[in-house]
Amino acid sequence: MWSPKTSKNGVRNRFYDNMRAANPGDLVLSYANQLIRYVGRVADFAFTAPKPSEFGATGSYWNNEGWLLPVFWTRLDPPIRPKDLLQLIGPMLPEKYSPIRASSGNGNQGVYLAAIARELYDVVTAHAHVDVVGLETGGANRLSFRTVTDELDDRVEAGIRGNLSLDDTIRNATIQARRGQGTFRSNVQKVEKACRLTGITNPALLIASHIRPWRSCETADQRLDGANGLLLTPDADLLFDRGFISFEDSGEVRVSPRFAPDDLRRLGLGERAWKQLGFAEAPMPWQAKGFSDGQRDYLSYHREQVYVG
């Protein structure tokens, strides 16, 4: 599923915000043309991503960047017409932000992703066959964060390769920057000398990671800017790229409340997380150091658009 981040007038939208609120394992009913035809399982947290080309001219007034929520879908057989179950589901519909009108069974225009009670889901699916095993296990590899973002990056890279307005040198450097190599890595190394979490300085153990994701940058300059990068160990890079951690301008680490502190402990990272769990000593304190003005601009984007809050 994909949605813009705000309405066309730039105002926050509850239903678009719900994309970010969804958790892996949440169940979704797909309602269109008066029928519920599919049941879905959220495969991962939503993340920032360009509007899929499959949308075509739909939502031409939207910004190109929005929220992508990986969902695995399975068919509901037979499809369910909510109007036929209105006496049962009507009292279960939320009073506010309901996807369906309790009085008529008609869909509410403008409602994109709304929260409903599990009891309502159970009533709907009780009247049709659901492939429960497929719903629970399907799409595990195809819909992982890494797989989906790799596909998105492939699309962006194809666009860069076909952009004849770019100088060949810039084009090649921009493509190398996708994997933290070449000019981008050299530019980051001029700004950063060690992993921000562990303090490790061995270049062989460090990844040049974009603060504003490579796929979300608007220009080649942003993709090559050393201020748009950090040197991180592989574990720290994964946490940062996925939005499970971010950084304050002061250098303090912000840990996502949706990332289990115990998993952070198992990774051997995080003095604060260890102490919260009752351990007297931590393996290594995080390295807190302030950022430059250029880095702060990118970090503001990361905290707002990448960090899983």
MARMARVEX-944642 format. One line per field, with one value per residue: residue in one letter; z, y, x of N, C-alpha, C, O in turn; residue number from 1. Coordinates in steps of 0.1 Angstrom, whole numbers. Layout:
BEGIN
r: a,...
nzz: Z,...
nyy: Y,...
nxx: X,...
cazz: Z,...
cayy: Y,...
caxx: X,...
czz: Z,...
cyy: Y,...
cxx: X,...
ozz: Z,...
oyy: Y,...
oxx: X,...
k: NUM,...
This chain:
BEGIN
r: m,w,s,p,k,t,s,k,n,g,v,r,n,r,f,y,d,n,m,r,a,a,n,p,g,d,l,v,l,s,y,a,n,q,l,i,r,y,v,g,r,v,a,d,f,a,f,t,a,p,k,p,s,e,f,g,a,t,g,s,y,w,n,n,e,g,w,l,l,p,v,f,w,t,r,l,d,p,p,i,r,p,k,d,l,l,q,l,i,g,p,m,l,p,e,k,y,s,p,i,r,a,s,s,g,n,g,n,q,g,v,y,l,a,a,i,a,r,e,l,y,d,v,v,t,a,h,a,h,v,d,v,v,g,l,e,t,g,g,a,n,r,l,s,f,r,t,v,t,d,e,l,d,d,r,v,e,a,g,i,r,g,n,l,s,l,d,d,t,i,r,n,a,t,i,q,a,r,r,g,q,g,t,f,r,s,n,v,q,k,v,e,k,a,c,r,l,t,g,i,t,n,p,a,l,l,i,a,s,h,i,r,p,w,r,s,c,e,t,a,d,q,r,l,d,g,a,n,g,l,l,l,t,p,d,a,d,l,l,f,d,r,g,f,i,s,f,e,d,s,g,e,v,r,v,s,p,r,f,a,p,d,d,l,r,r,l,g,l,g,e,r,a,w,k,q,l,g,f,a,e,a,p,m,p,w,q,a,k,g,f,s,d,g,q,r,d,y,l,s,y,h,r,e,q,v,y,v,g
nzz: 0,-7,2,0,21,32,28,-3,2,19,46,75,74,89,80,64,82,97,82,91,117,116,124,120,112,117,106,75,58,25,8,-18,-44,-32,-22,-1,-10,-5,21,41,54,74,65,73,90,78,54,41,6,-30,-51,-65,-99,-109,-102,-121,-136,-114,-86,-93,-82,-58,-37,-48,-29,-4,20,22,27,33,24,25,5,4,-13,-5,-3,-7,-21,2,9,26,31,33,58,76,99,117,117,119,145,154,141,141,157,149,121,105,81,67,64,91,90,63,51,30,16,31,15,9,31,38,52,79,114,128,149,162,164,145,121,125,122,96,81,89,72,49,30,42,35,59,66,44,47,71,66,40,16,31,24,0,7,25,42,31,6,-7,-6,-21,-46,-51,-51,-74,-94,-92,-98,-124,-136,-132,-148,-173,-175,-194,-190,-170,-163,-174,-154,-130,-131,-128,-103,-87,-89,-78,-52,-42,-29,-10,-19,-36,-46,-28,-4,1,5,28,46,50,68,88,112,126,138,149,170,181,181,166,144,123,89,73,86,85,72,47,52,40,54,48,29,0,-22,-17,-20,-37,-56,-74,-61,-34,-30,-31,-11,15,41,42,53,74,91,99,118,105,119,132,110,98,117,117,90,88,105,132,150,156,155,177,173,190,191,207,210,196,203,188,200,192,188,202,234,244,222,213,232,228,204,214,217,231,259,275,269,280,308,313,312,335,338,353,341,309,275,260,259,240,215,219,201,189,158,125,109,83,85,104,91,74,93,106,86,87,113,111,88,85,109,131,149
nyy: -12,23,57,93,117,138,156,172,199,201,195,174,141,119,93,88,90,67,48,48,41,14,-20,-47,-78,-68,-70,-65,-54,-52,-30,-22,-8,-16,-41,-64,-78,-89,-100,-88,-90,-70,-67,-54,-24,8,28,57,64,67,76,48,38,25,39,58,85,89,108,130,155,150,150,135,118,95,73,39,9,-24,-50,-83,-99,-119,-137,-133,-156,-164,-130,-103,-85,-56,-44,-65,-75,-56,-53,-68,-58,-31,-20,-23,-7,21,52,75,83,61,34,26,36,34,36,32,14,21,31,53,81,91,79,61,43,28,22,-7,-27,-59,-78,-70,-76,-104,-112,-105,-121,-146,-153,-162,-180,-180,-182,-191,-200,-192,-165,-160,-166,-159,-140,-134,-131,-117,-93,-81,-54,-49,-62,-48,-21,-24,-29,-5,12,2,11,39,41,32,54,74,64,67,95,119,144,145,147,122,114,124,109,83,84,90,67,49,58,49,25,33,39,50,85,95,81,89,116,115,105,127,141,125,103,80,53,63,51,30,39,27,28,16,15,-7,-19,-2,13,36,54,68,96,110,89,73,68,87,111,143,154,149,162,160,133,128,144,148,156,144,119,91,73,40,9,-24,-35,-12,5,-9,-6,22,28,15,29,24,36,70,102,129,165,170,148,127,95,85,61,39,34,12,-8,-36,-33,-54,-67,-48,-50,-76,-72,-59,-32,0,16,30,15,-10,-4,3,-21,-32,-40,-38,-30,-19,-30,-11,24,46,68,101,130,163,174,188,219,213,185,185,194,173,153,162,156,128,121,129,116,90,77,54,61
nxx: 8,4,6,2,20,7,-24,-37,-35,-14,-19,-19,-31,-53,-57,-36,-16,-21,-9,18,13,6,15,38,21,-4,-38,-56,-85,-95,-115,-135,-155,-179,-174,-157,-128,-103,-80,-54,-21,0,34,56,69,58,75,93,89,92,64,47,52,31,8,4,-13,-29,-37,-21,-16,-4,25,56,68,59,42,50,36,43,22,9,-14,-43,-69,-104,-129,-162,-163,-172,-201,-205,-230,-247,-242,-248,-264,-251,-224,-227,-230,-204,-188,-165,-172,-160,-140,-148,-146,-169,-202,-224,-251,-259,-242,-226,-195,-171,-161,-128,-117,-89,-71,-83,-88,-103,-123,-112,-132,-150,-136,-134,-161,-167,-148,-157,-177,-167,-141,-108,-74,-57,-31,-15,-19,-6,20,28,47,70,97,97,84,100,118,143,142,120,129,152,142,128,150,163,146,148,175,175,162,181,202,191,190,199,207,226,260,284,303,292,268,277,290,269,253,271,270,247,253,270,296,326,327,309,314,340,335,319,338,354,340,331,346,344,323,291,278,294,320,340,368,380,382,374,354,333,303,294,267,236,219,195,176,191,173,154,165,165,182,214,234,226,227,254,265,286,278,254,257,267,292,289,288,279,256,246,242,220,200,197,191,167,152,150,166,176,192,196,202,223,238,229,213,183,159,137,104,92,110,123,138,153,162,180,199,208,222,243,245,240,240,220,197,204,206,180,169,178,204,236,259,270,279,293,295,273,285,283,281,280,264,272,260,250,246,226,204,198,194,171,152,155,146,119,109,120,126,111,85
cazz: 0,-7,3,2,35,36,18,-13,7,29,59,79,72,99,73,59,95,101,75,100,130,114,129,114,118,117,95,68,48,13,4,-31,-53,-24,-18,5,-18,0,34,40,67,73,66,79,92,67,53,30,-7,-41,-56,-75,-112,-112,-99,-133,-134,-102,-75,-99,-73,-46,-37,-53,-18,5,28,16,38,27,28,18,3,0,-17,3,-12,-17,-16,12,7,39,33,37,72,83,112,126,118,121,159,157,133,149,156,141,111,100,66,62,71,98,86,50,45,19,20,33,6,16,41,31,61,92,124,131,160,157,164,132,112,127,117,81,76,92,61,37,33,42,35,71,66,35,52,81,61,27,14,41,17,-11,12,36,40,22,-7,-13,-9,-33,-59,-53,-55,-88,-102,-91,-105,-139,-140,-133,-159,-185,-174,-203,-186,-161,-168,-171,-142,-119,-131,-123,-89,-80,-88,-68,-39,-37,-21,-1,-24,-45,-42,-16,8,3,11,42,54,53,78,99,114,134,140,159,181,188,181,158,134,112,77,68,94,85,60,45,52,38,64,39,20,-14,-31,-14,-24,-49,-66,-74,-50,-21,-30,-30,-1,27,52,42,55,86,91,109,116,98,127,134,97,96,127,113,77,90,113,146,158,149,163,180,168,200,190,215,202,198,200,185,211,186,187,216,240,246,209,212,241,221,194,221,216,239,274,280,268,290,321,314,314,349,339,360,332,294,268,254,258,227,213,216,197,181,143,118,104,72,90,112,81,70,105,108,77,91,125,107,77,85,123,134,162
cayy: 0,35,69,105,120,149,159,180,212,201,192,160,133,108,80,86,88,53,40,48,35,0,-28,-60,-87,-63,-75,-54,-57,-44,-27,-13,-11,-21,-54,-68,-90,-94,-98,-86,-90,-61,-75,-46,-10,17,37,67,58,75,71,38,41,19,48,65,98,90,116,138,167,146,150,122,110,91,62,26,-1,-37,-59,-95,-101,-132,-135,-137,-164,-154,-116,-100,-72,-52,-40,-77,-78,-43,-55,-74,-50,-17,-15,-25,4,32,64,84,77,47,32,24,43,24,38,27,4,27,34,67,86,98,71,53,32,31,12,-13,-37,-73,-85,-67,-85,-118,-114,-105,-133,-158,-155,-165,-188,-173,-190,-186,-204,-184,-151,-158,-169,-154,-127,-131,-127,-107,-81,-76,-40,-48,-65,-38,-9,-27,-28,9,18,-2,20,52,40,32,67,81,59,73,109,124,158,143,144,108,113,126,98,71,87,90,53,42,63,40,14,39,38,61,99,97,76,98,129,112,103,140,147,115,95,68,49,72,43,22,45,20,37,8,17,-19,-23,8,16,50,53,80,100,110,77,76,68,98,124,150,158,142,168,154,119,128,153,142,159,135,105,87,60,31,-5,-30,-35,2,9,-15,1,36,27,10,39,20,46,82,110,143,173,170,135,117,86,83,47,37,26,-1,-17,-42,-30,-66,-70,-39,-56,-88,-66,-54,-18,8,17,34,4,-20,0,3,-35,-36,-45,-28,-25,-20,-34,0,35,52,80,112,142,171,174,201,225,205,172,187,195,159,145,166,148,114,120,131,107,77,72,47,66
caxx: 0,12,-2,10,22,-3,-35,-31,-32,-3,-24,-18,-43,-54,-56,-22,-8,-23,1,29,9,4,25,38,12,-18,-47,-62,-95,-95,-129,-136,-167,-189,-171,-144,-124,-90,-75,-40,-13,11,46,67,66,58,87,92,92,85,51,49,49,18,-2,2,-17,-37,-31,-11,-13,3,40,61,72,49,45,48,33,42,11,7,-28,-49,-83,-115,-138,-165,-162,-182,-208,-208,-244,-255,-239,-249,-270,-240,-212,-230,-227,-190,-180,-161,-181,-152,-131,-152,-145,-182,-213,-232,-265,-263,-233,-218,-181,-169,-151,-117,-111,-79,-67,-89,-87,-115,-122,-109,-145,-156,-128,-138,-175,-166,-141,-164,-186,-159,-129,-95,-62,-50,-17,-9,-19,4,34,31,54,80,110,94,80,109,122,154,138,112,137,161,134,126,163,165,138,155,188,172,159,194,210,185,189,209,212,237,274,287,311,282,259,284,293,256,250,280,266,236,259,280,309,331,328,301,321,351,330,315,350,360,332,329,358,341,309,285,273,304,333,349,374,385,373,370,342,323,295,289,252,229,210,183,179,195,161,145,171,159,193,226,242,222,232,269,269,292,269,242,261,274,300,283,290,268,244,241,236,207,191,196,185,153,145,148,173,180,201,193,213,234,245,222,206,168,156,123,97,87,121,124,151,161,169,191,209,214,231,255,245,231,241,208,188,209,203,166,165,182,217,244,270,267,291,300,286,272,294,274,289,271,265,274,247,246,241,214,193,194,189,157,144,155,137,105,104,125,125,98,82
czz: 0,-6,3,17,41,25,8,-9,18,43,63,78,81,92,67,71,99,94,84,113,128,119,121,120,118,104,89,59,37,8,-8,-38,-45,-19,-11,-2,-13,15,33,54,65,75,73,82,79,66,41,17,-18,-45,-66,-89,-116,-110,-112,-130,-121,-91,-81,-91,-61,-48,-42,-41,-9,14,21,27,31,33,19,17,-1,-3,-7,-6,-4,-12,-7,9,20,42,37,51,81,97,122,128,121,135,162,150,142,147,148,132,107,85,59,70,78,94,73,45,34,25,22,24,13,27,34,39,75,101,127,142,154,156,150,121,113,121,102,76,79,81,48,40,32,43,47,71,56,40,63,77,48,26,23,35,8,-5,24,32,30,8,-14,-16,-20,-46,-62,-57,-70,-97,-103,-100,-120,-144,-141,-145,-172,-185,-182,-199,-176,-168,-165,-158,-130,-119,-125,-108,-81,-79,-78,-54,-33,-27,-12,-6,-32,-39,-29,-4,11,10,25,51,58,65,91,100,121,134,151,171,189,189,173,146,122,100,71,75,93,71,59,42,50,50,58,29,6,-24,-29,-17,-37,-60,-64,-63,-36,-19,-28,-18,11,40,53,45,69,83,102,107,110,106,129,121,95,105,122,100,79,99,128,155,149,159,165,175,177,199,198,206,206,194,198,196,205,183,201,222,242,233,208,221,235,210,201,220,226,254,280,280,278,304,323,317,328,349,345,350,317,287,264,253,244,227,209,213,187,166,137,114,93,76,97,102,77,81,108,99,82,103,121,97,77,98,125,148,168
cyy: 12,47,81,107,130,150,169,195,213,197,177,153,121,94,77,84,73,44,38,41,20,-8,-41,-70,-82,-68,-64,-60,-47,-42,-18,-18,-19,-36,-55,-80,-96,-91,-97,-87,-80,-68,-67,-32,-2,25,46,61,67,68,60,42,35,28,56,80,100,98,125,151,163,148,136,113,107,80,49,16,-15,-46,-71,-97,-115,-130,-140,-144,-169,-140,-113,-86,-67,-48,-53,-80,-66,-44,-60,-64,-36,-12,-16,-14,15,44,74,77,63,46,30,31,33,25,32,15,8,31,49,72,93,90,61,41,36,19,6,-23,-51,-81,-83,-76,-99,-121,-114,-118,-146,-162,-159,-174,-179,-183,-185,-188,-194,-169,-149,-159,-163,-141,-124,-126,-116,-94,-76,-62,-40,-52,-54,-25,-12,-25,-13,16,14,7,34,51,39,46,76,77,65,88,115,138,157,140,129,106,114,114,86,72,85,75,46,46,55,30,20,38,50,75,101,92,85,111,127,111,116,146,138,106,82,65,57,64,36,29,38,29,29,9,4,-24,-13,10,30,50,67,83,102,99,81,77,80,112,130,153,149,148,162,140,118,137,145,144,150,120,103,74,51,17,-12,-31,-21,8,4,-8,15,36,24,20,35,29,59,90,124,152,173,157,124,108,85,69,46,29,13,-11,-22,-39,-42,-70,-61,-45,-68,-83,-60,-39,-11,8,20,22,-7,-16,0,-12,-41,-41,-34,-22,-28,-24,-22,12,41,65,92,124,150,170,188,206,217,192,174,188,181,151,149,158,133,112,121,120,93,70,66,51,59
cxx: 9,2,7,11,12,-14,-29,-29,-21,-7,-22,-31,-42,-51,-43,-13,-9,-14,14,26,8,17,26,29,-3,-25,-54,-73,-95,-110,-128,-148,-177,-186,-158,-139,-111,-88,-60,-34,-1,24,57,62,66,71,85,97,86,72,53,45,35,6,-5,-2,-25,-29,-19,-7,-6,18,45,65,61,53,41,47,33,31,10,-8,-32,-64,-93,-125,-150,-163,-174,-188,-212,-223,-252,-253,-241,-254,-260,-229,-214,-226,-212,-182,-177,-170,-173,-142,-135,-151,-158,-192,-222,-247,-269,-254,-225,-205,-180,-158,-140,-110,-102,-75,-73,-88,-101,-113,-119,-122,-151,-149,-133,-152,-174,-159,-148,-174,-179,-147,-117,-84,-54,-35,-9,-8,-9,18,38,39,66,93,107,90,88,114,133,150,130,120,147,154,131,139,166,158,144,168,185,169,172,202,204,184,201,214,223,250,277,294,301,273,265,286,280,251,258,276,255,241,270,294,313,331,320,308,333,346,325,328,357,352,332,342,356,326,303,280,285,318,344,355,379,377,367,357,331,316,292,274,246,220,196,185,182,183,153,152,165,170,205,235,238,227,247,274,274,284,257,247,267,282,294,287,278,255,238,236,222,197,187,188,170,145,143,157,175,188,195,205,225,242,238,214,191,165,141,116,91,98,124,138,160,168,181,202,216,224,243,256,236,232,228,198,191,204,188,161,171,196,226,255,265,280,300,291,285,281,285,283,280,274,267,260,242,240,228,202,188,189,174,148,143,146,122,100,109,124,111,94,70
ozz: 6,-11,7,25,53,14,10,-15,24,51,54,80,81,97,66,70,105,99,85,120,139,117,117,133,120,94,95,52,39,3,-7,-39,-51,-13,-14,0,-16,20,26,64,55,85,78,78,70,76,33,16,-15,-42,-76,-90,-126,-115,-113,-122,-117,-89,-74,-92,-53,-59,-39,-44,-5,16,14,35,24,45,7,27,-8,4,0,-16,5,0,-8,7,26,53,45,57,92,106,134,139,126,136,172,153,151,135,141,136,105,78,47,82,71,96,71,36,28,36,16,25,23,31,26,35,81,97,129,145,143,147,145,112,102,115,95,67,73,81,38,52,23,51,45,74,60,37,63,83,45,35,23,41,7,-12,31,21,21,-1,-26,-26,-28,-55,-73,-66,-77,-108,-114,-107,-128,-155,-150,-152,-182,-194,-177,-204,-173,-177,-154,-151,-120,-108,-116,-100,-70,-69,-71,-44,-21,-17,-6,2,-33,-27,-21,6,23,19,34,63,67,72,102,90,121,131,162,182,201,197,173,140,112,100,65,69,100,61,69,32,56,55,62,21,0,-32,-38,-16,-45,-71,-54,-56,-28,-9,-23,-15,17,49,64,39,75,75,114,96,110,101,128,122,90,100,122,98,72,100,135,167,137,169,156,172,173,205,197,196,217,182,206,200,213,176,210,216,241,234,203,218,236,207,194,221,229,260,291,290,285,311,334,323,331,360,341,351,314,292,263,248,236,237,198,221,179,161,144,114,92,70,96,105,76,79,113,103,82,104,127,98,70,99,122,158,179
oyy: 13,46,80,101,130,145,175,202,223,197,169,159,113,85,66,76,68,33,27,35,13,-3,-46,-71,-89,-70,-54,-70,-35,-52,-7,-30,-29,-42,-47,-91,-108,-82,-105,-84,-81,-75,-73,-28,-5,27,44,54,73,56,63,49,40,26,62,86,111,97,126,156,172,149,126,101,116,77,48,15,-18,-48,-70,-98,-122,-122,-151,-138,-177,-138,-118,-77,-72,-50,-52,-88,-66,-37,-57,-62,-29,-2,-10,-12,19,46,82,67,54,55,32,31,24,15,28,8,1,33,57,68,101,94,53,29,45,8,14,-27,-54,-90,-92,-81,-106,-132,-123,-124,-157,-174,-159,-174,-171,-192,-177,-180,-189,-162,-139,-153,-162,-132,-113,-117,-106,-83,-67,-58,-32,-45,-51,-20,-2,-20,-8,25,22,11,40,61,45,49,84,85,68,94,116,143,167,133,124,96,106,109,79,63,80,71,37,38,55,27,12,38,60,76,108,99,88,117,136,116,117,155,143,103,73,74,58,70,37,25,42,36,35,5,5,-33,-14,8,37,46,77,74,95,100,91,86,84,122,123,155,142,141,160,136,108,137,137,136,150,111,113,67,55,12,-6,-28,-19,15,11,-5,19,44,29,18,41,29,58,85,130,147,175,157,112,112,85,65,51,19,5,-21,-15,-42,-42,-76,-65,-44,-69,-90,-57,-33,-16,-1,14,20,-13,-25,-3,-14,-52,-46,-22,-11,-38,-21,-23,11,40,72,92,129,144,166,198,199,214,188,165,183,178,143,141,153,127,102,114,116,85,58,72,45,62
oxx: 20,-9,19,5,9,-12,-18,-21,-19,2,-25,-41,-33,-45,-38,-3,0,-11,19,35,8,28,15,29,-12,-19,-59,-71,-95,-116,-122,-151,-183,-195,-148,-145,-108,-93,-54,-40,7,26,67,51,74,77,76,107,75,70,61,35,29,-5,-16,5,-29,-17,-9,4,-2,23,38,66,53,64,31,56,23,31,11,-15,-24,-70,-91,-130,-148,-161,-185,-180,-221,-228,-262,-260,-236,-250,-260,-224,-205,-220,-208,-170,-185,-174,-180,-137,-126,-153,-159,-191,-228,-254,-280,-258,-217,-203,-187,-146,-143,-99,-106,-75,-68,-88,-111,-101,-124,-123,-158,-155,-134,-154,-180,-165,-145,-179,-186,-143,-115,-84,-45,-27,1,1,-3,27,50,37,71,99,114,92,84,113,133,155,132,119,151,160,132,139,172,163,145,171,193,173,173,208,212,179,212,224,230,250,273,291,302,269,259,285,280,245,253,277,253,234,278,303,305,335,325,309,335,353,327,327,365,357,333,348,365,318,309,278,285,326,355,347,383,365,357,350,321,322,289,270,250,213,186,195,177,182,145,145,161,166,207,242,247,231,252,286,267,284,251,241,272,279,295,290,267,244,226,226,214,186,176,179,162,133,135,154,174,192,189,216,237,253,242,208,188,167,133,121,87,96,126,148,172,179,192,214,228,234,253,267,225,226,224,191,183,199,183,151,168,200,225,258,259,291,312,280,295,283,280,291,273,285,265,250,230,230,219,191,176,179,167,137,133,138,114,89,104,120,101,99,65
k: 1,2,3,4,5,6,7,8,9,10,11,12,13,14,15,16,17,18,19,20,21,22,23,24,25,26,27,28,29,30,31,32,33,34,35,36,37,38,39,40,41,42,43,44,45,46,47,48,49,50,51,52,53,54,55,56,57,58,59,60,61,62,63,64,65,66,67,68,69,70,71,72,73,74,75,76,77,78,79,80,81,82,83,84,85,86,87,88,89,90,91,92,93,94,95,96,97,98,99,100,101,102,103,104,105,106,107,108,109,110,111,112,113,114,115,116,117,118,119,120,121,122,123,124,125,126,127,128,129,130,131,132,133,134,135,136,137,138,139,140,141,142,143,144,145,146,147,148,149,150,151,152,153,154,155,156,157,158,159,160,161,162,163,164,165,166,167,168,169,170,171,172,173,174,175,176,177,178,179,180,181,182,183,184,185,186,187,188,189,190,191,192,193,194,195,196,197,198,199,200,201,202,203,204,205,206,207,208,209,210,211,212,213,214,215,216,217,218,219,220,221,222,223,224,225,226,227,228,229,230,231,232,233,234,235,236,237,238,239,240,241,242,243,244,245,246,247,248,249,250,251,252,253,254,255,256,257,258,259,260,261,262,263,264,265,266,267,268,269,270,271,272,273,274,275,276,277,278,279,280,281,282,283,284,285,286,287,288,289,290,291,292,293,294,295,296,297,298,299,300,301,302,303,304,305,306,307,308,309
